[in-house]
Amino acid sequence: MFPNSEYNWNDLGHQEVSTGTTIVAIQFEGGVVLEADSRTTTGSYIANRVTDKLTPIHDRIFCCHSCSAADTQAVDDAVTYQLGFHSIELNEPPLLYTAASLFKEMCYLYQEELMAGIITAGWDPQEGGQVYSVPLGGYDGKAVLCHWGLWELLYLGLCRHYLPGRHDQGRVSANALTSAMEQDGSSRGVIRLAAIQELGVERQVLLGDQIPKFTIDTVRDTP
């Protein structure tokens, strides 16, 4: 009835849902900013265009995730559960290092079964704003900024213009994220942002007409 096609549409139901992805976490004076695109794919099929890749783990601790959507959500749920009990036992907010250690333990113990990459960031009373990266395999590394995706453009937009005391890191990282998304076929959709400080969490969504229009040269020359 239909013309022959080399593409096997039945394979769509057997491919794993993946989060892409282009994600950024950057430390500034007083807290951290997390940003992510919103595309989720199943093979070449776009399963969700407005996925929220910024997941709250505790009041002032969030994570960004990439790789398998199911695996990262399972890890997020497990760490959220454990960190909640830990906070109740201590009767105080948990440390971000504790959250990063739990992510590291989960990703390391189940590295053969899971495809989960995590960036966790937030604010705690002892260390203030912090960023930790937990890639595949379960290594955790602390940094002032962390980015996954089309790293060349993110490097130009973030590392070249990063200043610890800068208060407009959200704008700088949004510019870099936009430029990387434009060149990365796996990253599109809206941009979700979360600024985490001692006073709480401020979230924002940049829709299509609100996303900056930048080229690589524009990001390079941004002050």
Residue pairs with C-beta under 8 A, 6 or more apart in sequence:
11 43
12 42
12 43
12 45
15 42
15 43
15 45
16 42
16 68
16 69
16 70
16 115
17 40
17 41
17 42
17 47
17 68
17 69
17 70
18 40
18 41
18 42
18 67
18 68
18 69
18 186
19 40
19 51
19 53
19 65
19 66
19 67
19 68
19 69
19 72
20 37
20 39
20 40
20 41
20 53
20 66
20 149
20 184
20 186
20 187
21 36
21 37
21 39
21 53
21 64
21 65
21 66
21 67
21 148
21 149
21 186
21 187
22 36
22 37
22 147
22 148
22 149
22 150
22 154
22 177
22 180
22 181
22 184
22 187
23 34
23 35
23 36
23 37
23 53
23 64
23 65
23 66
23 119
23 147
23 148
23 149
24 33
24 34
24 35
24 36
24 64
24 145
24 146
24 147
24 149
24 154
24 158
24 173
24 176
24 177
25 32
25 33
25 34
25 35
25 64
25 119
25 120
25 121
25 131
25 145
25 146
25 147
26 32
26 33
26 131
26 144
26 145
26 146
26 158
26 162
26 169
26 172
26 173
27 121
27 129
27 130
27 131
27 143
27 144
27 145
27 164
28 129
28 164
28 165
28 166
28 167
28 169
29 164
29 165
29 166
29 167
30 128
30 129
30 197
30 198
31 123
31 128
31 129
31 195
31 196
31 197
31 198
32 121
32 122
32 123
32 129
32 130
32 131
32 195
32 196
33 169
33 170
33 173
33 193
33 194
33 195
33 196
34 54
34 62
34 64
34 119
34 121
34 193
34 194
34 196
35 170
35 173
35 174
35 177
35 191
35 192
35 193
35 194
36 53
36 54
36 64
36 177
36 191
36 192
37 53
37 149
37 177
37 181
37 187
37 188
37 189
37 190
37 191
38 48
38 49
38 50
38 51
38 52
38 53
38 188
38 189
38 190
38 191
38 192
39 46
39 48
39 49
39 51
39 186
39 187
39 188
39 189
40 46
40 47
40 48
40 49
40 51
40 69
41 47
41 186
49 188
49 189
50 189
50 190
51 69
51 189
52 192
53 64
53 65
53 66
53 192
54 62
54 63
54 64
54 192
54 193
54 194
54 203
55 62
55 63
55 64
55 65
55 73
55 76
56 62
56 80
56 201
57 63
57 76
57 79
57 80
57 83
57 99
57 120
57 122
58 80
58 83
58 84
58 87
58 93
58 94
58 99
58 122
59 93
59 200
59 201
60 93
60 122
60 123
60 124
60 196
60 197
60 198
60 200
60 201
61 83
61 94
61 96
61 99
61 120
61 121
61 122
61 123
61 124
61 196
62 120
62 121
62 122
62 194
62 196
62 201
63 76
63 79
63 99
63 103
63 118
63 119
63 120
63 121
64 118
64 119
64 120
64 121
64 148
65 72
65 73
65 75
65 76
65 116
65 117
65 118
65 119
66 72
66 117
66 148
67 115
67 116
67 117
67 136
68 114
68 115
68 116
71 114
71 115
71 116
72 116
72 117
72 118
74 114
74 116
75 103
75 106
75 107
75 114
75 116
75 118
78 102
78 106
79 99
79 102
79 103
79 106
82 102
83 94
83 98
83 99
83 102
86 94
86 98
87 93
87 94
92 125
93 124
93 125
94 124
95 124
95 126
95 127
96 120
96 121
96 122
96 123
96 124
96 127
96 130
96 132
97 127
97 130
97 132
99 120
99 122
99 132
100 120
100 132
100 134
100 140
100 142
101 140
103 118
103 120
103 132
103 134
103 140
104 134
104 138
104 139
104 140
105 138
106 114
106 116
106 138
107 114
107 116
107 118
107 134
107 135
107 136
107 137
107 138
108 137
108 138
108 139
109 138
111 136
111 137
111 138
115 136
116 136
117 134
117 135
117 136
117 148
118 133
118 134
118 135
119 131
119 132
119 133
119 134
119 146
119 148
120 131
120 132
120 134
121 129
121 130
121 131
121 132
121 146
121 196
122 129
122 130
122 196
123 129
123 130
123 196
123 197
123 198
124 130
128 198
129 196
129 197
130 142
131 142
131 143
131 144
131 145
131 146
132 140
132 141
132 142
132 143
132 146
133 140
133 141
133 143
133 146
134 140
144 162
144 164
145 158
145 159
145 162
147 154
147 155
147 158
147 176
149 177
149 180
149 181
149 184
149 187
150 180
150 183
150 184
150 187
153 176
153 179
153 180
153 183
153 216
153 219
154 176
154 177
154 180
156 176
156 179
156 216
156 219
156 220
157 172
157 173
157 175
157 176
157 177
157 179
157 180
157 219
157 222
158 172
158 173
158 176
160 220
161 172
161 222
161 223
162 169
162 172
166 172
170 193
170 195
172 222
174 191
174 193
174 206
174 211
174 212
175 212
175 214
175 218
175 219
175 222
176 219
177 191
178 191
178 211
178 212
178 213
178 214
179 214
179 215
179 216
179 218
179 219
180 187
181 187
181 188
181 191
182 214
183 216
190 205
190 206
190 207
190 208
190 211
191 205
191 206
191 211
192 203
192 204
192 205
192 206
193 203
193 204
193 205
193 206
194 201
194 202
194 203
194 204
195 201
195 202
195 203
195 204
214 222
